[in-house]
Amino acid sequence: MRHIFADHLHHLRPHSPKAYYRTAISSFFLVMGLIFASWASRIPDVKQHLGLSDAQLGGVLFAAPLGQVLSIAFSAWLIERCGSRKVVILSMILFGSSLVSLGLAPSTVLLFAALFSFGFTDNMLNISLNSQAVGVETLYGRSIMATFHGMWSLGGLAGGILGAVLAPLGVKPLVHFCLVCALSLTVLAGLRRWTLPRDVRLGKKRDAATDKPSYRPDLYLILLGFIAFGSMATEGAMYDWSSVYFAQVIRPGEELIRLGYVACMTAMVIGRFVADRLVSRYGVTPVLQLSGCCIAGGMALALLLPRLEAATAGLALVGFGMASVVPLCYSLAGKSRKVPTSVAISLVSSLSFLGFLACPPMVGFLSHLLDLRWALAPIVGAGAAIVCLAPVLRRLHA
């Protein structure tokens, strides 16, 4: 029996340098999702501890996306200067530490500062880790980016479950966050040597006359940014408004108002683990078009047939559609032959985060003017735009 167990362990271990790199980056994506969801799952407890009103909480929560946006240019510069490996290690330490600072914050002002740091280091890790992922994908010579993002989703699911278990047991957020931080540092200590030592560069990244990197975005990168914008806008709406839509429009009862959100997130996890196979078999453009069709069709189904079964199926389709768009856009951006990987990913990330930030408030504004069903209707247009823009992307890349 011992020999059989040893044989299984032997097969689970990586057997080539690129497999070691993939194992490390996958683990870091998992930890990043775990840290993010650990905070999200304990927001109600922090709100209650500090005695925040809904309006105060809304203002404080804006600090995280603000930090994410403001970190984009700095992260690209730091990666170009130091390499993505060093930035991954640094940002893993800072991201886990900033989670602990959220549990320590004794006032609204300090919570705002801690959340700004949390968002800033989150996106530092996001950009540097995706730069590493592009390099590993290049070594494999096939699409594996969606699987990396699927590990983030799994980490997010695990973090949500952990929070749901620890909160009713009376475990304070600070203790919870310290445990997660310790776990993240343990993973980092064990796998830091397995990260890609040098960033993979494709094509001519340097100007022969000045030997400086080009930072000028071309139409191809801008188009990738707009496609990612549509997907991230959809994600923002699903995170903030899917349960509200079920509560106000579907009205299935208190115990089922999160069913649409759960269906959406579950389908997104599944979609990320099958997307790479779809890309390998059919190509990037058909997968992007399928994703756009799922977003548009799923949202239309949920809005036109506001019944529990149809709306749940519709949001599951939306989740499946969201799954592969951003990973594919990051992968394609990172393989740009005109600008460095970190810069290209940062440019696409900048545009996509605008969608993530702008869509939820826009839905609230339109819902106030019209109603929630009409307010969510532009998501159908976002999916349709992805369907139309994907072939243009292929022509530009040809």
C-alpha positions in Angstrom: 0.0 0.0 0.0 2.8 2.4 0.9 4.4 1.8 -2.5 1.2 2.4 -4.3 0.7 5.7 -2.5 4.3 6.7 -3.3 3.7 6.0 -7.0 0.6 8.3 -7.0 2.7 11.1 -5.4 5.4 10.5 -8.0 2.9 11.0 -10.8 1.4 14.1 -9.2 4.8 15.9 -9.1 5.8 18.0 -12.0 8.4 16.4 -14.3 9.7 19.3 -16.4 10.6 23.0 -15.7 7.5 24.3 -17.5 5.3 22.0 -15.3 6.9 23.4 -12.2 6.2 26.9 -13.4 2.6 26.0 -14.1 2.1 24.4 -10.7 3.5 27.5 -9.0 1.5 30.0 -11.0 -1.7 28.0 -10.6 -1.2 27.9 -6.8 -0.7 31.6 -6.7 -3.9 32.3 -8.6 -5.7 30.0 -6.2 -4.3 31.9 -3.2 -5.1 35.3 -4.8 -8.7 34.3 -5.1 -8.8 32.9 -1.6 -7.5 36.2 -0.1 -9.9 38.3 -2.1 -12.9 36.2 -1.2 -11.9 36.0 2.5 -12.4 39.8 2.7 -15.6 39.8 0.7 -17.1 37.1 2.9 -16.5 39.1 6.1 -17.6 42.5 4.9 -20.9 42.3 6.9 -18.9 41.5 10.1 -16.5 44.4 9.6 -19.5 46.7 8.8 -21.2 45.7 12.1 -18.0 46.0 14.1 -17.4 49.6 13.0 -21.1 50.5 13.1 -21.1 51.6 9.4 -24.3 52.6 7.6 -25.0 51.4 4.1 -23.9 54.7 2.7 -20.7 54.8 4.7 -19.9 51.2 3.7 -20.5 52.1 0.0 -18.0 55.0 0.3 -15.4 52.9 2.0 -15.7 50.0 -0.5 -14.8 52.4 -3.3 -11.2 52.5 -1.9 -10.4 49.0 -3.3 -11.2 49.6 -7.0 -9.6 53.1 -6.6 -6.4 51.3 -5.5 -6.7 48.8 -8.3 -6.9 51.4 -11.0 -4.1 53.6 -9.6 -1.7 50.6 -9.4 -1.9 49.8 -13.1 0.8 52.2 -14.4 3.0 51.6 -11.4 2.8 47.8 -11.7 3.7 47.9 -15.4 6.7 50.1 -14.7 7.9 48.0 -11.8 7.6 44.7 -13.8 9.6 46.2 -16.6 12.3 47.4 -14.2 12.5 44.4 -11.9 10.8 41.5 -13.7 7.5 39.9 -13.0 9.1 37.2 -10.7 10.2 39.7 -8.1 6.9 41.6 -8.3 4.9 38.5 -7.8 6.9 37.6 -4.7 6.6 41.2 -3.3 2.9 41.6 -4.1 2.0 38.2 -2.6 3.6 39.3 0.7 1.9 42.8 0.6 -1.5 41.4 -0.5 -1.6 38.9 2.3 -0.4 41.6 4.8 -3.0 44.1 3.6 -5.7 41.5 4.3 -4.6 41.4 7.9 -4.7 45.3 8.0 -8.4 45.1 7.1 -9.0 43.2 10.3 -6.9 45.6 12.3 -8.6 48.8 11.1 -10.2 50.5 14.1 -12.0 53.4 12.2 -13.6 54.2 8.9 -10.6 56.3 7.8 -8.1 53.6 8.5 -10.4 51.0 6.9 -10.5 53.2 3.7 -6.6 53.3 3.7 -6.4 49.6 4.3 -8.8 48.9 1.5 -6.9 51.2 -0.9 -3.7 49.2 -0.1 -5.7 45.9 -0.5 -6.8 47.0 -4.0 -3.4 48.4 -5.0 -1.5 45.2 -4.1 -4.3 43.0 -5.5 -3.8 44.5 -9.0 0.0 44.4 -8.6 -0.3 40.7 -8.1 -2.9 40.4 -10.9 -0.7 42.0 -13.5 2.6 40.4 -12.5 1.0 37.0 -12.2 -0.7 37.3 -15.6 2.7 38.3 -17.0 4.1 35.1 -15.6 1.1 33.1 -16.9 1.7 34.4 -20.5 5.3 33.2 -20.3 4.3 29.8 -19.1 1.6 29.6 -21.8 4.2 30.5 -24.4 6.4 27.6 -23.2 3.5 25.2 -23.5 2.6 26.4 -27.0 -1.1 26.1 -26.4 -3.9 27.9 -24.5 -3.8 27.4 -20.7 -4.6 30.9 -19.5 -8.3 30.2 -18.8 -7.2 27.4 -16.5 -5.1 29.8 -14.4 -8.1 32.1 -14.0 -10.2 29.0 -13.2 -7.8 28.5 -10.2 -8.6 32.0 -9.1 -12.3 31.2 -9.2 -11.8 28.1 -7.2 -9.9 30.1 -4.6 -12.7 32.5 -4.5 -15.2 29.7 -4.0 -13.0 28.3 -1.2 -12.7 31.7 0.4 -16.4 32.2 0.4 -17.1 28.8 1.9 -14.4 29.4 4.6 -16.0 32.7 5.5 -19.4 31.1 5.7 -18.1 28.5 8.1 -16.0 30.7 10.3 -18.4 33.6 10.7 -21.2 31.7 12.4 -18.6 30.1 14.7 -17.8 33.5 16.1 -14.2 33.6 14.7 -13.2 37.2 14.4 -12.2 38.6 11.0 -8.7 39.4 12.2 -8.1 35.8 13.2 -9.6 34.6 9.9 -7.4 37.0 7.9 -4.3 36.0 9.9 -4.9 32.4 9.1 -5.3 33.1 5.4 -2.2 35.3 5.3 -0.2 32.6 7.0 -1.4 30.1 4.4 -0.5 32.5 1.5 3.0 33.1 2.9 3.5 29.3 3.4 2.6 28.7 -0.3 4.8 31.5 -1.4 7.8 30.2 0.7 7.3 26.7 -0.8 6.8 27.7 -4.5 8.7 30.9 -5.0 11.6 29.1 -6.6 9.2 27.6 -9.2 8.3 30.9 -10.7 9.4 31.8 -14.2 12.9 33.3 -13.8 12.8 35.6 -16.8 9.8 37.1 -18.6 9.2 35.7 -22.1 9.5 38.3 -24.8 8.0 37.8 -28.2 9.1 39.6 -31.3 11.0 42.9 -31.3 10.3 44.7 -28.0 13.1 47.2 -28.2 13.6 50.1 -30.5 17.0 49.7 -32.2 17.9 53.4 -32.0 17.0 54.0 -28.3 16.9 50.5 -26.8 13.8 51.6 -24.9 10.5 49.7 -24.8 7.6 50.9 -26.7 4.6 51.9 -24.6 2.3 53.1 -27.4 -0.9 51.1 -27.7 -2.0 50.0 -31.2 -5.6 49.4 -32.4 -5.2 45.7 -31.7 -4.6 46.3 -27.9 -7.3 48.9 -27.7 -9.8 46.5 -29.3 -8.8 43.8 -26.8 -9.4 46.3 -24.0 -12.9 47.0 -25.3 -13.7 43.3 -25.5 -12.5 42.8 -22.0 -14.4 46.0 -21.0 -17.7 44.3 -22.1 -17.0 41.2 -20.1 -15.8 43.0 -16.9 -18.9 45.3 -17.1 -21.0 42.1 -17.1 -19.0 40.7 -14.2 -19.5 43.9 -12.2 -23.3 43.8 -12.8 -23.5 40.2 -11.9 -21.6 40.6 -8.6 -23.6 43.6 -7.5 -27.1 43.2 -9.1 -27.9 39.5 -9.8 -29.2 38.8 -6.3 -31.0 42.2 -6.3 -32.7 41.3 -9.6 -33.9 38.0 -8.1 -35.1 39.7 -5.0 -37.0 42.5 -6.8 -38.1 40.9 -10.1 -38.1 37.1 -9.7 -39.2 37.1 -6.1 -38.5 33.4 -5.4 -38.4 33.8 -1.6 -35.5 34.7 0.7 -33.8 31.3 0.6 -33.5 31.4 -3.2 -32.6 35.0 -4.0 -28.9 34.1 -4.4 -29.6 31.2 -6.7 -28.9 33.2 -9.9 -25.6 34.5 -8.5 -24.5 30.9 -7.5 -25.5 29.6 -10.9 -23.6 32.4 -12.6 -20.4 31.9 -10.6 -20.5 28.0 -10.8 -20.9 28.2 -14.6 -18.0 30.7 -14.8 -15.7 28.2 -12.9 -16.7 25.4 -15.2 -16.3 27.6 -18.2 -12.7 28.5 -17.2 -11.7 24.9 -17.0 -13.1 23.9 -20.4 -12.2 27.1 -22.3 -8.6 26.1 -23.1 -9.8 22.9 -24.7 -12.3 24.8 -26.8 -9.6 27.3 -27.9 -7.2 24.5 -28.8 -9.9 22.8 -30.9 -11.7 25.7 -32.5 -9.5 28.8 -32.1 -9.8 32.1 -30.2 -12.3 33.9 -32.4 -15.0 31.2 -32.3 -14.6 30.9 -28.5 -14.9 34.7 -28.0 -18.0 34.7 -30.3 -19.5 31.8 -28.3 -18.8 33.7 -25.1 -20.5 36.9 -26.5 -23.6 34.8 -27.6 -23.9 33.3 -24.1 -23.7 36.7 -22.4 -26.2 38.3 -24.8 -28.6 35.2 -25.0 -28.4 34.4 -21.3 -29.1 38.0 -20.2 -32.0 38.3 -22.7 -33.5 35.0 -21.4 -33.3 36.2 -17.8 -34.9 39.6 -18.6 -37.6 38.4 -21.1 -38.7 35.4 -19.0 -38.5 36.6 -15.4 -39.3 33.2 -13.9 -37.0 31.3 -11.5 -36.0 28.5 -13.9 -35.5 30.7 -16.9 -33.7 33.4 -15.0 -31.4 30.9 -13.3 -30.5 29.2 -16.6 -30.0 32.6 -18.2 -27.5 33.8 -15.5 -25.7 30.4 -15.8 -25.3 31.1 -19.5 -24.0 34.6 -18.7 -21.4 33.1 -16.2 -20.3 30.6 -18.9 -19.9 33.5 -21.3 -17.9 35.6 -18.9 -15.5 32.8 -18.1 -13.0 32.9 -21.0 -13.1 36.5 -22.3 -10.8 38.2 -19.9 -8.3 35.4 -19.7 -8.1 35.2 -23.5 -7.7 39.0 -23.8 -4.9 39.0 -21.3 -3.2 36.1 -23.1 -3.5 37.8 -26.5 -2.3 41.1 -25.1 0.7 39.5 -23.4 1.8 38.1 -26.7 1.8 41.5 -28.4 5.0 41.9 -30.6 5.0 45.7 -30.3 4.9 46.4 -26.5 6.3 44.5 -23.5 4.0 41.9 -21.9 3.4 43.8 -18.6 2.6 47.0 -20.4 0.2 45.3 -22.9 -1.6 43.5 -20.0 -1.8 46.8 -18.0 -3.3 48.6 -21.0 -6.0 46.0 -21.5 -6.5 45.8 -17.7 -7.1 49.6 -17.5 -9.9 49.5 -20.1 -11.5 46.4 -18.6 -11.5 47.8 -15.1 -13.3 50.9 -16.3 -16.2 48.5 -17.3 -16.0 46.8 -13.9 -16.2 50.2 -12.1 -18.7 52.0 -14.3 -21.4 49.3 -14.9 -22.8 48.7 -11.4 -23.4 52.4 -10.7 -24.9 52.8 -14.3 -27.3 49.9 -13.6 -28.4 51.7 -10.3 -28.9 55.0 -12.1 -30.9 53.4 -15.0 -32.9 51.4 -12.5 -33.9 54.6 -10.7 -35.0 56.2 -14.0 -36.7 53.2 -15.5 -36.7 49.8 -13.8 -34.1 47.1 -13.1 -35.0 44.9 -16.1 -34.3 47.8 -18.5 -31.2 48.8 -16.5 -29.6 45.4 -17.1 -30.6 45.3 -20.8 -27.2 47.0 -22.0 -25.5 43.8 -21.0 -27.2 42.1 -24.0 -25.5 44.8 -26.1 -22.1 44.1 -24.4 -22.4 40.4 -25.4 -23.4 41.3 -29.0 -20.4 43.7 -29.2 -18.0 40.9 -28.3 -19.5 38.7 -31.1 -19.0 41.5 -33.6 -15.6 42.6 -32.5 -13.9 39.2 -32.3 -13.6 38.7 -36.2 -12.1 42.3 -36.4 -9.6 41.2 -33.8 -8.5 38.3 -36.0 -8.1 40.5 -39.1 -6.0 43.0 -37.2 -3.8 40.2 -35.8 -3.4 38.5 -39.3 
